[in-house]
Amino acid sequence: MAKPALYRVLFLTVLLALAGCGTSQNRASVSARAGTPIPKATLAAMDDIDSNRDAPILIRAYKKESEIEVWKQTSKGRYALMKTYPVCRWSGQLGPKTREGDRQVPEGFYTVTPAQMNPNSSLWLAFNVGYPNPMERSLGRNGGDIMVHGTCSSRGCFAMTNEQIEEIYAVMRESFAAGQKSIQFQSYPFRMTAENLAKFRNDPNLPFWKNLKEGSDRFEVTKTEPAVGYCGSRYTFGASDAPGCGQTAAADGAATEIAAKAAGDEAKVAALIAGGAAPIRMSYADGDQHPSFRTPEKRKLLEKYAASGEFSRPEALSSVEETELDHAGNPLPRRSPSITAFAPSSAATPVAPVVTARADQDGFFKKWFGAAETEPVELMPLTPPSTLVSPNVPLPPRRG
């Protein structure tokens, strides 16, 4: 028997054995869910990126954007994006998970093994992401059973629809059955773009998020799974080995390209701040969901979950708010869409408003890049319309 086929038989045998151990569901129903075939459209998506059902996968998740990506290894050995899934529900706030009961979806780098697949989940199907990882355990962080599962109900997990988790589970099942020993699960607060880093530059979690970006940059450049280690409260990333404290990374042919990407992103952040990009603060009553679930069609689906008591805290979704901040971290008043009219001035010389801009109001350059703060720049005064026409110029005759 060929090796991939042997792996598949052994893995499915274990899967069915696990399905027989459950008490909340009967064996037939669980086996049917866990054995759901990969949809034809998803198999076609694998063909489009020069991959197949047996190839290894890697998963990336983003809280703010409420999306999960499944990446497949191609015939050339590099990963390509197979499909992006909208997240039905996640809970908590942006930031890492630190303790049991904080409802936080964790952020970091995790490992999923076949033993973490749960075909007998009371939440349709599920897999454990592997929180806490070795670094988090060393920091005394606790809590567990953090899953990606169905039923659109979250208490610290990424909750999908039942149809979505069946598909993701099937893709993972086939990769494990073909011999993949573990799947890397990368969880981020948001996509690691210059725009997001500029927006969240005042957040106390920024140093941690910049560390996550190091691993993200390595994957974005190499399209290979980054080796992950840790030193204290920081992740470390190596080319072939994950260096720990006091160790030296192996020769890294991608180091120059990775450093260039990081420098380019920092330059973009600086330019955005100089252009007036305001820092923001995201506040959630209890997490969020992908905007696509706010369509009338998807609302019917959520109502179905809610009727069965499975959809968690739908009222919390109305309290998601993005607030712009000033340089001191105070909320700015909401911008009014109305146009301000100039009132006639009795003074001989009308006084025009003057707009000033400061490229680094909050000291971001100095704090993160070591650059000096720039001086205020006075922009050209706006000329009121009343000064454009002399009051002594006669008006044209009124038309009949």
C-alpha positions in Angstrom: 0.0 0.0 0.0 1.3 3.5 -0.9 2.5 5.5 2.1 -0.2 8.3 1.8 -2.9 5.7 1.4 -1.6 3.9 4.5 -1.6 7.1 6.5 -5.1 7.9 5.4 -6.4 4.5 6.5 -4.7 4.7 9.9 -5.9 8.3 10.5 -9.5 7.5 9.6 -9.5 4.4 11.8 -8.4 6.6 14.8 -11.0 9.2 13.8 -13.8 6.7 13.9 -12.6 5.4 17.2 -12.7 8.8 18.7 -16.2 9.3 17.3 -17.3 6.2 19.2 -16.2 7.7 22.5 -18.7 10.5 22.6 -21.8 10.7 24.8 -23.5 13.8 23.4 -24.0 12.5 19.9 -24.4 9.1 18.3 -21.6 7.5 16.4 -23.4 7.6 13.0 -24.0 11.4 13.0 -20.5 12.2 14.2 -18.9 9.9 11.7 -20.9 11.6 8.9 -19.8 15.1 9.9 -16.1 14.1 10.4 -16.1 12.3 7.1 -17.7 15.0 5.0 -15.9 15.1 1.6 -14.0 18.2 0.5 -16.3 20.3 -1.8 -15.5 20.2 -5.5 -15.1 23.9 -5.6 -12.4 23.7 -2.9 -10.6 20.9 -4.8 -10.7 23.1 -7.8 -9.2 25.9 -5.8 -6.3 23.6 -4.9 -5.7 22.8 -8.6 -5.7 26.5 -9.3 -2.7 27.0 -7.0 -0.9 23.9 -8.2 -1.7 21.9 -5.0 -3.8 18.9 -4.0 -5.8 17.4 -1.2 -2.7 15.5 0.3 -0.4 18.6 0.4 0.4 20.1 3.8 -1.6 23.2 5.0 -1.0 26.2 7.2 -3.8 28.3 8.8 -3.8 32.1 9.6 -6.5 33.9 11.6 -7.2 37.6 12.0 -9.5 39.0 14.7 -10.2 42.5 13.6 -10.9 41.5 10.0 -12.8 38.3 11.3 -11.2 36.0 8.7 -9.4 32.7 8.6 -7.1 31.7 5.8 -6.2 28.2 4.7 -2.9 28.0 2.8 -1.8 24.9 0.9 1.7 23.8 -0.1 2.3 23.8 -3.8 4.3 21.4 -6.0 7.2 23.9 -5.6 7.2 23.6 -1.8 5.9 27.1 -1.1 2.5 27.9 0.4 -0.2 29.6 -1.6 -3.6 30.9 -0.3 -6.3 28.4 -1.0 -9.3 30.0 0.5 -10.4 32.7 3.0 -13.3 32.0 5.4 -15.3 34.7 7.1 -15.5 34.2 10.9 -19.1 34.0 12.2 -18.1 34.9 15.8 -15.1 35.6 18.0 -15.1 37.0 21.5 -13.2 39.4 23.7 -11.0 42.3 22.6 -7.8 42.7 20.5 -4.9 41.5 22.5 -3.4 38.2 23.8 -5.2 35.7 26.0 -3.7 35.5 29.5 -6.1 33.6 31.8 -9.0 31.2 32.1 -12.4 32.9 31.7 -11.2 36.2 30.0 -13.1 35.3 26.8 -10.0 36.3 24.8 -9.2 34.6 21.5 -5.4 34.0 21.8 -2.8 35.6 19.6 0.4 33.9 18.7 1.9 30.8 17.0 0.3 27.4 17.7 0.6 23.8 16.7 -2.4 21.5 15.8 -1.8 17.7 15.8 -4.2 14.9 14.8 -4.9 14.4 18.5 -6.4 17.9 18.7 -9.1 17.1 16.1 -12.5 16.6 17.8 -15.0 14.8 15.6 -17.3 14.4 18.6 -17.6 18.1 19.5 -20.9 19.4 20.9 -20.2 22.4 18.7 -20.6 20.3 15.5 -16.9 19.8 14.7 -13.8 21.4 16.2 -10.0 21.4 16.5 -8.0 22.7 19.4 -5.5 25.4 18.4 -3.0 24.5 21.0 -3.3 27.3 23.6 -1.3 27.8 25.8 1.9 27.3 23.7 5.3 26.7 25.4 6.0 30.4 25.7 2.6 31.2 27.2 3.0 28.4 29.7 6.4 29.7 30.8 4.7 33.1 31.4 2.1 31.5 33.7 -0.8 32.0 31.3 -3.6 29.5 31.8 -6.9 28.5 30.3 -7.4 25.9 27.6 -9.8 24.2 25.1 -9.5 27.1 22.7 -11.1 25.9 19.5 -12.1 26.6 16.0 -15.6 25.1 15.8 -19.1 25.4 14.5 -22.4 26.8 15.8 -21.3 30.5 15.7 -21.0 30.7 19.5 -17.8 31.9 21.1 -16.3 32.1 24.6 -12.7 32.6 23.5 -12.8 30.7 20.2 -13.1 31.2 16.5 -16.7 30.1 15.8 -17.6 29.3 12.2 -20.9 28.1 10.6 -21.4 24.3 10.6 -20.8 24.2 6.8 -17.5 26.1 7.1 -16.1 23.9 9.9 -17.0 20.8 8.0 -15.0 22.0 5.0 -12.0 23.2 7.0 -12.1 20.0 9.1 -12.1 17.9 5.8 -9.1 19.8 4.4 -7.1 19.3 7.6 -8.2 15.6 7.8 -6.9 14.8 4.4 -3.5 16.5 5.0 -3.1 14.6 8.3 -4.1 11.4 6.6 -1.5 12.0 3.9 1.2 12.3 6.5 1.4 15.9 7.8 2.4 15.6 11.4 1.2 19.0 12.6 -0.4 22.2 11.3 0.8 25.6 12.2 -1.9 28.0 13.3 -1.0 31.7 13.3 -3.4 34.0 15.2 -3.1 37.8 14.8 -5.0 40.7 16.1 -5.3 42.1 12.6 -3.4 41.9 9.3 0.2 43.0 9.8 0.0 45.9 7.4 1.6 49.4 7.7 -1.9 50.9 7.8 -2.9 48.9 10.8 0.4 49.5 12.7 -0.1 53.2 12.2 -3.6 53.0 13.4 -2.8 51.0 16.6 0.5 52.8 17.4 -0.8 54.0 20.8 -2.0 50.6 21.9 -0.1 49.1 24.9 0.0 45.7 23.0 2.0 47.2 20.1 5.5 45.8 21.2 3.9 42.3 21.3 2.2 42.8 17.9 5.4 44.0 16.3 7.0 40.7 17.5 4.1 38.8 15.9 4.8 40.8 12.7 8.4 39.3 12.6 6.9 35.9 12.1 4.3 37.2 9.7 7.0 38.9 7.6 9.1 35.7 7.4 6.1 33.8 6.1 5.1 36.6 3.7 8.6 36.7 2.2 9.5 33.0 2.1 6.0 31.4 1.8 7.3 28.6 4.0 6.4 27.6 7.6 8.5 29.7 10.0 10.3 27.7 12.7 9.1 29.3 16.0 10.9 29.4 19.4 10.8 31.9 22.2 13.1 33.8 24.5 11.4 35.2 27.6 8.2 36.9 26.4 9.3 37.2 22.8 8.9 34.8 19.9 12.0 33.9 17.9 12.1 32.8 14.3 14.8 30.9 12.5 15.4 29.7 9.0 15.7 26.0 9.8 16.0 26.1 13.6 14.1 28.2 16.1 16.8 29.9 18.1 16.3 30.4 21.8 18.0 32.7 24.2 21.7 32.9 23.6 21.6 30.8 20.4 22.5 31.8 16.9 20.1 31.3 14.0 21.2 29.1 11.2 22.4 30.7 8.0 19.3 32.5 6.6 19.2 33.2 2.9 16.0 35.2 3.3 17.3 37.5 6.1 18.1 40.4 3.7 14.7 40.3 2.0 12.9 40.0 5.3 14.8 43.0 6.7 14.0 45.0 3.6 10.3 44.2 3.9 10.3 45.3 7.6 12.1 48.6 6.7 9.7 49.3 3.9 6.7 48.8 6.2 8.3 51.1 8.8 8.8 53.8 6.2 5.1 53.4 5.2 4.0 53.8 8.8 6.1 57.0 9.1 4.6 58.4 5.9 1.1 57.6 7.1 1.6 59.4 10.4 3.3 62.3 8.6 0.2 62.5 6.4 -2.1 62.9 9.3 -3.3 59.3 9.9 -4.9 59.3 13.3 -4.4 56.6 15.9 -7.5 54.6 16.8 -8.9 52.5 19.6 -11.2 49.5 19.0 -13.7 48.7 21.7 -15.8 45.6 21.7 -18.5 44.6 24.1 -17.6 41.0 23.3 -15.8 40.4 20.0 -17.1 40.7 16.5 -18.0 38.9 13.3 -17.3 39.3 9.6 -19.4 42.0 7.9 -20.8 39.4 5.4 -22.9 38.0 8.2 -24.9 41.2 8.3 -26.6 40.6 5.0 -30.3 39.6 5.1 -29.5 36.0 3.9 -26.9 35.5 6.6 -29.1 37.1 9.3 -31.6 34.3 8.7 -28.9 31.8 9.4 -27.9 33.6 12.6 -31.5 33.7 13.7 -31.6 29.9 13.3 -28.6 29.6 15.6 -30.0 32.0 18.1 -33.3 30.1 18.2 -31.4 27.0 19.2 -29.5 28.9 21.9 -26.2 28.5 20.1 -25.4 32.0 18.9 -23.5 33.9 21.6 -24.4 37.4 22.7 -25.9 38.9 19.5 -26.5 42.2 21.3 -22.8 42.7 21.8 -22.2 43.1 18.1 -24.0 46.5 18.1 -21.4 48.0 20.4 -18.3 47.5 18.2 -16.7 51.0 17.8 -13.6 52.4 16.2 -12.6 55.7 17.8 -9.9 58.2 16.5 -7.6 59.5 19.2 -5.4 62.6 19.6 -1.7 62.5 20.4 -2.5 62.2 24.1 -4.8 59.2 23.6 -8.0 61.1 24.1 -11.0 60.4 21.8 -11.4 63.0 19.1 -14.9 64.4 18.4 -16.7 62.7 15.6 -16.2 64.5 12.3 -19.2 66.3 10.9 -20.0 65.8 7.2 -21.5 69.4 7.0 -19.6 72.2 5.2 -18.7 75.2 7.3 -19.9 78.5 5.8 -17.9 81.7 6.2 -19.7 84.5 7.9 -19.3 88.1 6.7 -16.6 89.9 8.6 -16.8 93.5 9.7 -13.1 93.8 9.9 -11.2 95.5 7.2 -9.1 92.4 6.6 -10.9 89.1 7.1 -9.0 86.6 9.2 -8.7 83.3 7.4 -8.4 80.1 9.4 -4.9 78.5 9.5 -4.4 74.8 9.5 -1.3 73.3 11.1 0.0 69.7 10.8 2.4 67.9 13.0 4.1 64.9 11.5 4.7 63.2 14.8 2.3 64.4 17.4 2.4 61.3 19.6 6.2 60.8 19.4 5.8 57.5 17.4 9.0 58.1 15.3 11.1 58.8 18.4 9.6 55.8 20.3 9.9 53.2 17.6 12.3 54.4 15.0 14.6 56.7 17.0 13.8 59.6 14.7 13.4 63.2 16.0 9.9 64.7 16.1 9.2 67.1 13.2 8.2 70.6 13.7 4.6 71.9 13.0 4.1 72.8 9.4 1.8 75.8 8.6 -0.3 75.2 5.5 -1.6 77.8 3.1 -4.4 79.8 4.8 -7.8 79.3 3.4 -9.3 82.4 1.7 -13.0 83.1 2.6 -15.2 83.5 -0.4 -16.2 87.0 0.8 -12.7 88.3 -0.1 -12.9 87.1 -3.7 -15.3 89.8 -4.9 -15.0 93.5 -3.9 -18.2 94.9 -2.3 -18.1 97.9 -4.6 -18.5 95.8 -7.8 -22.1 96.4 -9.1 -24.3 93.3 -9.4 -25.7 92.4 -12.8 -29.4 93.3 -13.4 -31.9 90.8 -12.2 -33.6 88.7 -14.9 -37.4 88.8 -15.3 
